[in-house]
Amino acid sequence: RQKKVSVSSVYRVLKQFYEPKKINRLTLPEVLCFDEFKSVKQVAASMSFIMMDGQTKQLMDVIENRQLPFLERYFSRFSLAVREGVKYIVCDMYAPYFSLIKKLFPMAQVVLDRFHIVQHIGRTFLKHRIQRMNTFLHQGPVETKTYRHLKKYWKLLQKNQSKLNFEKRQWRPSFRTYLTETELVDRLLAYDEELKTGYTCYQEFLYAIQTRDYARFHALLEQDYSRLPAYYQT
C-alpha cells in the first residue's frame, strides 16, 4: 500500500517464484502437529489444514480442506509402516482428527495442546452463562436486571480468577456502588447457584493448567459433573 502496488500485482509476482513443496512419502516425524486456518478465497473449503513437525518446528504441508475424506486420502499415501512410526499427534478437539488418528495412526497418542484445552473449557462456561442468563429474561424487573448484569459483565466471568483486581474499587453504575472486580464477580455468581458451580469448575481447570499440575487436572477430569449441563462432560 505504501509503494502503491496492488495486492494482485504482488500475488502475480510471488506466484512466479512459487514451487510446490515436495513431500517425502517414505518418512514421517515421531511427533506431528495438526491445526487449521481460514482458507483463502480461491479455496472452496472454509478451513484448510496445516501440518508441522513437532520436534523441528518445520512446516511440512498445507492441505486446502481439513475435512476427514481429504485428510484420509492424503495420509493414505504414506505406508502403514511409516504411519506406525508416528508416536504423538498434537491437535485440537476437532472430532475428525480423532477419527483420522484412530484409523490411520494406530500407534500414535493424541496430545491436546494447552491453548485449545483452555479455549474449549472457556467456551463451555460461556455457553453455560448464556443459558442461565436467558432464564432471567422476560420474568420481571428484578430478573431483567439480573439478566443485564450477567450480560454486561460477561468478560469478568470469563477472566482467570487469579487476574481479577481485588484492590481497586470502581464505580459500577448498574450496582450504584463502588466494587472491585472480585466483589463484582461474587455478586454476579450470587444470582444463580448452578452458574456458580460451573464457574468454580471452570476456574479449577484454569488453575490446574496454569500451574501445570497434571495430577490435579487428571483428578478434575475424573470428577462427576452430572450436576452440570451435559456439555461439561465432553
Secondary structure, DSSP 8 states (H G I E B T S, - for coil): -TT---HHHHHHHHHHT-------TT---SEEEEEEEE--TTSSSSEEEEEEETTT--EEEEES--SHHHHHHHHTTS-HHHHHT--EEEE-S-HHHHHHHHHH-TT-EEEE-HHHHHHHHHHHHHHHHHHHHHTTTTS-HHHHHHHHHHHHTHHHHHS-GGGS-SS--EEETTTTEEE-HHHHHHHHHTT-HHHHHHHHHHHHHHHHHHTT-HHHHHHHHHS--TTS-GGGG-
